[in-house]
Amino acid sequence: MKFNDKLIKKANQAEEMCSAVFKRFDEIARHNGEKVLSAFINNRVSEHHLRGSNGYGYSDEGRDTLDKVFAESLGAKSALVRHNFINGTHAITVALFGVLRAGDRLVSVTGKPYDTLHGVISGDTGGSLKEYSIEYSQVELLPDFEPDFPAIRRECADSRVKAVFVQRSRGYSLRKPLTVRQIGEIVTTVKGVNPSAIVMVDNCYGEFCEKTEPVSVGADLIVGSLIKNPGGGIAETGGYIAGNDDLVELCACRLTVPGIGSEAGCSLNQNRAMYLGLFRAPETVAAALKTSAFALALMSLLGYECFPRFDDECRTDIIAAINLKCESRLRAFCEGIQAGSPIDSFAAPEPWDMPGYNNKVIMAAGAFTSGASIELSADAPIREPYTVFLQGGMTFASGRIGVLSAVERLIGL
């Protein structure tokens, strides 16, 4: 693709601005890549583990070994990695229903959760937590988006609080994502007033952005999607739940059947893609972070308000938020991302009533796997301040082109 000389000059300036940031991402990728490789070696992964099973899936060594490799890679004791999870929200829902019972309380300490969880928690139909007599409350973040620790102490001291929910990424908001260090501080605060409370982290978009994961700082469960970071752009579907042995098995019993739990469930032809995706994940996440930083630097040079800064000291998720201020710019940006994609580059994204969202959503994602957020994508609810949320980029070279395509469409309005 050919771009005008002025845009290329700005792009080169943005890339130069990111040189130190790129080195930091590469160093984190090397650390996490060594950790993942060690997990493969320590668990003696063999060619036969890459094959799938059918039927009941009894004694599926590939499935069971993948759980162990995944757990070790994330620093967890156990993991449940399954293609059966249709998305991250499904995995989170299974985890919530796995550990909560009627009369328990759930507290979100990062304000309102991501849009698709609203129906899970407080919906009036479909078997929500509310319908199962599980109470819910939330602690808002402070105006500077930091956790409100005094309020967390007050809210979580109630002995009926069985689970505390933490959303790591920004979701469709301008709040700051939480670092692993901040999540550790939340865990310490919660456990200080309620030692038996289960701290569960929505880890979507955050895996391998830092050198450690939230289980390393005391989180009891972390949950995510395989078509985001840990699937490396190769896993075709699925999700994971990782953490303490007993809690992961409770979640397995909710996904399958009480009394059977993680011992059954065929892997079909998905094992190879999930192993390979995990192995590739640290480098793929680094490419996504480079694409993100480049986009933030370039859009800042063009005068747009961006979150976070391109040179943020600690990137803990792959999402970049850019305020475009009007719907026409939002559409143009998404159209440019789509035009710079390897799949369906000729298509024009249109806002639609996406399941689980209160506003129409526009989504540009010319991806090999439908909806894969680790591949370059841009999406947004059609609402003020018309912020586009950019994520992914399996290679920096292709991610850079996609961003330039979006900017060219934007400035051509």
C-alpha positions, -999 to 999 in steps of 0.1 A, spaced: 0 0 0 13 35 -9 7 65 14 14 102 8 48 116 17 35 138 45 19 109 63 50 87 59 71 115 74 48 117 104 48 79 107 86 78 107 86 104 134 61 84 155 81 52 151 113 70 162 95 83 192 86 47 201 122 32 199 128 29 236 93 16 242 97 -11 216 129 -23 233 110 -26 265 83 -47 248 109 -69 233 126 -75 267 92 -85 282 85 -108 253 119 -126 258 112 -131 295 77 -145 289 88 -165 259 114 -183 280 88 -189 307 64 -205 282 91 -226 266 101 -238 300 65 -248 307 65 -269 275 98 -286 284 89 -292 321 56 -309 311 72 -331 284 50 -320 256 51 -345 228 38 -347 193 9 -370 204 -3 -342 227 -12 -321 196 -38 -347 184 -74 -343 195 -99 -367 210 -136 -372 203 -167 -385 221 -164 -382 259 -127 -373 257 -117 -396 286 -79 -397 292 -72 -369 267 -35 -364 275 -33 -335 251 -61 -316 269 -48 -324 304 -11 -315 296 -23 -282 279 -39 -273 312 -6 -279 330 15 -260 305 -10 -231 305 -10 -230 343 28 -229 346 31 -202 319 7 -180 339 22 -188 373 -10 -206 384 -15 -239 402 -42 -252 378 -59 -242 346 -90 -251 326 -83 -244 289 -111 -254 266 -124 -247 231 -159 -249 246 -157 -214 259 -173 -192 232 -157 -160 245 -141 -143 275 -176 -134 289 -186 -171 288 -154 -181 307 -160 -154 333 -197 -165 336 -187 -201 342 -162 -190 369 -188 -168 386 -214 -196 387 -187 -221 397 -178 -203 429 -209 -184 439 -240 -198 456 -274 -184 466 -271 -158 493 -235 -149 485 -224 -114 475 -203 -104 445 -185 -71 447 -168 -54 416 -141 -31 429 -134 -16 395 -168 0 389 -192 -12 363 -179 -43 345 -176 -47 307 -209 -43 288 -215 -80 281 -214 -89 318 -244 -67 328 -269 -93 318 -249 -121 335 -249 -102 368 -282 -84 369 -304 -95 340 -340 -103 345 -341 -133 322 -318 -162 312 -306 -173 346 -285 -143 358 -268 -142 392 -296 -119 403 -321 -147 395 -301 -171 416 -303 -147 446 -267 -137 444 -263 -100 455 -242 -76 437 -226 -42 445 -197 -22 431 -170 2 443 -163 29 418 -128 39 409 -116 73 421 -117 103 397 -80 96 387 -91 59 380 -71 46 410 -88 19 432 -107 34 462 -90 13 489 -110 27 519 -143 19 501 -130 -15 491 -123 -23 528 -157 -12 538 -176 -30 511 -156 -63 513 -157 -66 551 -192 -81 549 -188 -119 556 -214 -126 528 -189 -113 502 -178 -145 486 -162 -131 455 -145 -99 445 -143 -90 408 -115 -71 392 -114 -60 356 -79 -55 345 -84 -38 311 -102 -5 303 -130 -21 283 -151 5 265 -141 33 288 -113 58 293 -103 44 327 -67 33 332 -61 -5 331 -48 -20 363 -12 -31 366 -4 -64 382 11 -44 411 -22 -26 416 -41 -58 415 -18 -72 442 -27 -42 464 -64 -49 459 -58 -85 468 -40 -75 500 -67 -50 509 -96 -75 504 -78 -104 522 -71 -80 551 -108 -76 559 -122 -109 544 -95 -136 541 -120 -162 526 -131 -139 498 -122 -151 463 -105 -125 442 -113 -131 405 -96 -111 377 -110 -105 342 -76 -109 326 -87 -103 290 -63 -82 269 -36 -83 297 -19 -117 293 19 -114 287 19 -76 287 39 -77 319 64 -103 332 39 -116 358 2 -123 359 -23 -115 387 -21 -150 403 15 -142 411 3 -114 434 -24 -134 452 -55 -134 428 -74 -167 433 -87 -169 397 -79 -153 364 -100 -156 333 -96 -148 297 -102 -156 260 -80 -175 236 -88 -153 206 -71 -125 225 -36 -125 239 -29 -161 250 -41 -177 218 -13 -159 199 -36 -153 169 -36 -191 161 -62 -206 185 -95 -207 166 -117 -203 197 -118 -209 234 -110 -195 268 -93 -203 301 -97 -202 338 -66 -204 359 -58 -202 396 -61 -223 428 -67 -260 423 -100 -263 442 -116 -232 426 -106 -243 390 -122 -277 396 -154 -260 408 -154 -241 376 -148 -273 356 -178 -288 373 -199 -259 361 -186 -261 326 -192 -299 324 -210 -319 351 -206 -320 389 -187 -352 397 -170 -352 363 -154 -317 361 -122 -315 342 -119 -353 335 -140 -353 304 -146 -332 273 -131 -340 240 -106 -316 224 -116 -324 188 -90 -309 165 -82 -279 186 -51 -290 207 -24 -281 181 -38 -246 176 -40 -239 213 -5 -252 220 10 -233 191 -9 -202 199 3 -202 235 39 -207 224 36 -178 200 17 -155 224 45 -135 240 59 -124 206 24 -118 193 15 -96 223 47 -76 218 38 -70 182 3 -58 193 18 -35 219 42 -20 193 13 -14 169 -6 2 198 23 25 208 29 35 172 -8 44 167 -9 64 200 23 83 190 10 91 155 -24 102 166 -9 124 193 12 141 167 -20 147 148 -35 164 178 -59 137 191 -64 128 227 -51 93 234 -51 69 263 -26 58 274 4 78 263 25 61 237 54 59 262 35 48 292 59 33 317 39 2 322 15 -12 295 -7 -37 311 -32 -43 283 -31 -41 245 -59 -16 241 -54 20 229 -83 45 232 -84 75 209 -111 102 212 -123 111 177 -150 135 189 -176 127 162 -193 98 145 -180 105 110 -143 104 122 -150 72 141 -165 55 110 -136 68 88 -110 54 112 -127 20 114 -131 19 76 -94 25 72 -85 -3 96 -107 -26 76 -92 -15 43 -57 -23 57 -66 -58 68 -56 -91 51 -92 -105 51 -123 -86 38 -103 -54 31 -130 -45 5 -158 -45 31 -172 -14 49 -179 -19 86 -214 -7 97 -227 -1 133 -251 -29 144 -270 -41 174 -243 -64 187 -255 -90 214 -248 -78 249 -243 -41 242 -267 -12 249 -254 9 220 -248 0 183 -212 -11 179 -190 -6 149 -163 -32 145 -135 -33 120 -117 -66 120 -104 -81 88 -92 -111 108 -83 -148 101 -104 -157 132 -137 -140 135 -136 -114 164 -100 -121 173 -89 -90 192 -52 -100 191 -54 -94 153 -56 -58 144 -91 -45 150 -108 -12 159 -143 -10 175 -165 13 194 -200 18 207 -217 46 189 -218 71 217 -200 102 229 -171 110 230 -169 87 200 -138 69 212 -123 42 191 -107 13 208 -77 -2 189 -61 -35 197 -41 -62 182 -16 -66 153 0 -100 149 30 -84 133 42 -48 136 47 -45 99 11 -53 91 -2 -34 121 17 -3 110 1 -5 76 -34 -9 91 -29 22 113 -16 43 83 -47 32 63 -69 44 91 -52 77 95 -52 83 58 -89 77 57 -94 100 87 -74 130 74 -91 126 40 -125 135 54 
